[in-house]
Amino acid sequence: MMGISRYAWLGLLLLTLLSYFQFPGNTYLESDTQIYLPMFERFRDPSLLARDPMVVRAHTSFTLYDELTAGLAWLGGLDFEPVLRALHLAARLALLAGVFLITRAMGLSELPAFACAGVYGLGGWVYGPSVLLVEYEPVPRALALGPLLLGVGLAAHERYLASGVAGAAAFLLHPTTAAPFWIVYVARLFVPDEPAVMKARLQALAPLAAAVVGLKIAASLQPGVTEPQAFFGRLDAAWEKLVRLRASYVYVSLWPRLYFWQYGLMLVAAAAAYCRLRRFLQPGLRFYLAGLAALGLASLPLSYLFLERLEWAMMPQLQPLRAILFLELFTMLLALVMAFELGCREGKWIAAGWWAAAGFAVGLYPRLLFVLLPPAIGWLAGGAWRALGAAAAAGLAAAQPFGLIVWRGAGRSNLLLALGLGALLAAASALWLRRPKLGAAAMVALTSLAFFLIPGSLRRPRAVPELDQLARWARATAPRDAVFLFPEAGRGSDPSVFRARSARAVYADWKGGGQINFFREFPGLWWSRWTETMERPFHAGRLTRFRELGIDYVVLNAQTPPPGGRLVFENSRYRVYDLR
């Protein structure tokens, strides 16, 4: 059994801070926090947002995310934002600690495991189900993935009770994210082993049992539930149409073919690395690698069957397709560990560079595996296979599968970056073997420098001073039950950010339509409101109809000609008219 030394903890803390503040960064009120924050406001003060159909249909019954956030805010006398940021930082540290333990269980020493955690901390997009390797926002899925991977790492080192506690924490925060971990954990209970080990594994179910009971109690006490979530039944034609419109990513049949090819290449890479590294892997980790990757692959046909053929209404909530994340995650880690195995144990620096480049590419630009995987496998096999792998890569580059162009544009820049970082990682490994202290410094420097080299915009919390000014005015001046409308916002996020910042109801907005996954009656209500007020261009003659619908304030662009009505607020971006 292996732990994490204090030096490793310091290194992981450094990686956490780089990942959070440098790259990929963090956001707030850019994604689903736009949904959760108004719900928190209503839980704290039930007089708020009572006329907002999205907020009064809270879908947080089966998670302690809301209770934890609200409780910590109350204890510290804080707003929700700093509490969520602190939880997000803690979850990201747990995430990287889990990756560190997993790669240690693959046979790496602390320094290479630190480098693997750093590469994973750069994040990456999981194509298809719209999730990330490192989530930018403090949403339940982001907070649950950290303790889940920590649980995998602890189980790989036979720390079963600690693993059960971490897995139970993930379950309390987001049961659907934690479900694959517990499926594999329970399956492993049926694998014969020494009696003491079997007993320890069984005892680790106690935290899960406590979590299930606690979640059931919390769900029964959930305040303000106006419509039960649709756990059973089928999607009718009208509901399915709106789910396909608002959440098309849950339909695997709508995914581009490229995604399936990418996951196929990841499976080949992971399988090749797994077979070569198998003798170094801890037995418990082998079970999790195979089990979680298999669940990810199985989620594709199972989702198609239950959602698209049987039309089970529960599937848009469960979204099992997100489990494909584990295939991408383990492919990245296995490729990186393979690079260290080839470089540090076998002295095959060119092969190590190819595998390190493939590991970087998984998170950076997965379609690069078309040209990186053949030479990586060729150099692994040796002999004539090297030339064959190079020829296959050249042929694929010429064929440009799915528009992959590696000699210009994004394809070239990402390929050069992956190859450059891979070569530097292999060189740092070689230096580490010959001159340990200098090599260690080089590896730490390279891992830290990677956070400054990855291209793309750094994620930072949304800053729109004019919108914040509008929200502060509404919170201080508008009645608590006031209803606002942004008829010119289209599918933009201004209305949903305003709702979160002001704690005032919004009649209709695009982001709020995401709740159609959870409730049967809401889709029709949301769609009727959207088509009535937001789908058509705004003109002054519509103010009378808005007033009849119960809308109190209309928020227009500052450049829009005055439509009539009483102007009550304006700044350089917005004008607000009182329709009461």
Phi, psi and omega in degrees: 000140182237146176249199178239117181290166181294329177292322177294321177299318178298318178296318178294324176296319176300314179297322179298315180294320177296317180294325185277319187256342182253294178204137003283354177092199181211157178226167178209133184060034171252334184231232189286351172296339173298334179272315188286321186299315176300326177295319176299319179299320180288323176299322181285325181220096184299347179283350181268145168061026182292340182256016179255111185296334178289318187287322182285353174254062181295136180251029184259015183299320187256048172201147174267010178304315182288316180296319180296313181296312181295320180295315179293323177296320180292317181296320183268357184062038186248164169285169182291327186299309180297328178295314180294325178295317179297317178297322181294317178299315179297319180294322180290325175296317177297323179300310182289327175296322177297316177298319178301312181294322180297314181288332172296321178288348174273001177105004181276152170278180190297317185295310175299324178296323175300316179297320178297318178298322179295317179297317178296324180298343176289342176079192181164159182268134175264103188290133179114287186276004178060052172230173185232152172295324175231109184287141182278334186248152179280062178267165183306319181299320180294319181288333182276328184295327179299301178296333177297309180293326175297321177297321177297314180297319179293319178296324178297333178259017174065027174263076193291317182295315177298322177297318178297322178295315179296316178296323178293322176298317177298320180296319180295327183277322180201091186304323183291328175290321183281343186305314180302321178302313184286330175299314180292320181299313181294320178300325181290339178298337183268003177271118183299143178203187178298146183306318181297321179292317178299319179295317180297319178297318181294320180296332180290352174284344182302314177301324178295317179300317178297322180294319179297315179296314180298320180292323177296317178296314180298321180296321180291338181261003182301122182279153168070025179281115183256348177210125180292149178290148185274089181275329183236174182095181184240155174284121174280176188298317182294317180294315180299322179301318181287325176296319178295328179287315187267335185221055184297339182294344179280353180260104185296334179291344179267355180292144173297149181300331180305321183299319181292323176296318180299315180290330174295318177295321177298320179297318179297314180297315181296318181295318180297315180292320181298315181296322181287326186264358191306323184290341179268347186280137173298141183305318180296324180292323177305318182297317181289319179301310181291316185293311183290322176295320178296320177297321178299315179293320180293336181297334181293302179292327180294319177297318178299317182295307188282330181268310190270338177259310181271345176057044180287125185294342181285337190295320177298338175277315183291319181045063181298342180301339180296341180293345177296343175307323185293327176295315180294317180300308184289330175298315178300312184292318179296322178295318180292318178295322176300320178299317179291325177297313182291322183280313188275327183262328187246351179067025179262083191289324180293314177299320179298319179298320178297315182290323176296319177298319177296321178297316176296321184295329182304316179272332186279309187197082192303333182293347175295344177299338176302323184253346180265328184289318180303311178292330177297315178289324179297315179289336175290318181286327178081177178063220182293342179297333179298312179295321179296319178296319178295320179295320178296319179296317179296319179296319179291323177297322178289325181287339179053059180299131179054035176077017179285113178243115189262002181251004174199165176067209183296325180299315181293312183298318180289324178295314179297322179293315179297315180295319180295314179294322178297317179295319179295322179294319177295320179294319178297324177295317179297318179295324181296323180290323186272320179227086192308313184293315179294320178295322178296317178298320179295319181293318178295317180297316180296316180299318180289321181294331182302330179292343179258352185259334184295127180286162179120159182286136178287132181280125177225153180305142182301132179231103175232092186305322182294322179290321177296321178297316177299316181295319178297320178297314181296319181295326183273335191244316186288146176303153183298331182260016181292149179240129182250156175222136175248078189292347180256005185282338183059226180268012179291170186263001182305314181297319183288325175293319177301314179303315182293320182283325187264341187058039176236146187291147173242132186294316179203141175204159185289316183299319180298339179293347178298343179290353179297340179292339192251336190230143183282320184276335186295319183306314181295320179295313181297316184295320179295319178294318181297310182293329181288324191241336190244338188284326182264155177299147181281142168213159189300330182294349183273353183298323180298317178295321178300318180297320179296330180283353180095015179278131183265322183227139174247130180253117182243163174294148183296335181276349181290132178303143181304126183271000189099170184094174186269117177283123184241348179200144172204149169217196186291349184241330188229154167228137182243130180244134180271120182264358186290000000 
